[in-house]
Protein backbone atom coordinates (compact mmCIF):
# COMPACT_ATOMS: atom_id res chain seq x y z
CA UNK A 1 0.00 0.00 0.00
CA UNK A 2 1.41 3.36 -0.99
CA UNK A 3 1.33 6.07 1.62
CA UNK A 4 0.74 9.79 1.39
CA UNK A 5 4.38 10.23 0.46
CA UNK A 6 3.82 8.58 -2.91
CA UNK A 7 4.59 10.91 -5.71
CA UNK A 8 5.28 11.20 -9.37
CA UNK A 9 9.00 11.80 -8.83
CA UNK A 10 9.94 8.35 -7.56
CA UNK A 11 9.29 5.76 -4.89
CA UNK A 12 7.38 6.78 -1.82
CA UNK A 13 9.25 7.87 1.26
CA UNK A 14 8.16 7.28 4.79
CA UNK A 15 7.57 10.33 6.93
CA UNK A 16 10.81 9.63 8.80
CA UNK A 17 12.83 9.29 5.60
CA UNK A 18 11.43 12.50 4.14
CA UNK A 19 11.96 14.40 7.39
CA UNK A 20 15.56 13.19 7.69
CA UNK A 21 16.36 14.12 4.10
CA UNK A 22 14.69 17.50 4.58
CA UNK A 23 16.85 18.15 7.65
CA UNK A 24 19.93 17.36 5.55
CA UNK A 25 18.80 19.73 2.82
CA UNK A 26 18.24 22.52 5.35
CA UNK A 27 21.67 21.88 6.88
CA UNK A 28 23.35 22.09 3.47
CA UNK A 29 21.52 25.30 2.60
CA UNK A 30 22.39 26.88 5.95
CA UNK A 31 26.06 25.93 5.67
CA UNK A 32 26.41 27.88 2.43
CA UNK A 33 29.17 27.23 -0.04
CA UNK A 34 26.84 25.94 -2.76
CA UNK A 35 26.47 27.57 -6.14
CA UNK A 36 23.23 29.35 -6.91
CA UNK A 37 22.19 26.46 -9.16
CA UNK A 38 22.91 23.90 -6.41
CA UNK A 39 21.07 26.01 -3.85
CA UNK A 40 18.01 26.27 -6.08
CA UNK A 41 18.00 22.51 -6.64
CA UNK A 42 18.27 21.94 -2.89
CA UNK A 43 15.45 24.40 -2.25
CA UNK A 44 13.22 22.65 -4.78
CA UNK A 45 13.97 19.25 -3.23
CA UNK A 46 13.24 20.70 0.19
CA UNK A 47 9.85 21.91 -1.05
CA UNK A 48 9.06 18.41 -2.37
CA UNK A 49 10.10 16.82 0.91
CA UNK A 50 8.08 19.32 2.95
CA UNK A 51 5.02 18.48 0.83
CA UNK A 52 5.55 14.76 1.43
CA UNK A 53 5.83 15.32 5.18
CA UNK A 54 2.71 17.48 5.19
CA UNK A 55 0.74 14.80 3.33
CA UNK A 56 1.76 12.21 5.93
CA UNK A 57 0.75 14.55 8.77
CA UNK A 58 -2.57 15.42 7.12
CA UNK A 59 -3.35 11.73 6.62
CA UNK A 60 -2.53 10.98 10.25
CA UNK A 61 -4.69 13.87 11.43
CA UNK A 62 -7.57 12.65 9.26
CA UNK A 63 -7.34 9.20 10.84
CA UNK A 64 -7.41 10.68 14.35
CA UNK A 65 -10.17 13.20 13.78
CA UNK A 66 -13.68 11.81 14.01
CA UNK A 67 -15.69 12.41 10.87
CA UNK A 68 -18.51 14.90 11.16
CA UNK A 69 -21.69 13.11 10.13
Number of C-alpha atoms within 10 A of each C-alpha: 4 10 14 20 23 16 13 7 7 8 10 16 20 17 20 11 14 21 18 13 17 21 14 14 21 14 11 14 17 11 9 10 10 13 9 10 9 12 17 13 13 19 16 13 15 21 14 17 23 17 15 23 22 16 17 21 14 13 15 12 11 11 10 9 9 8 7 4 3
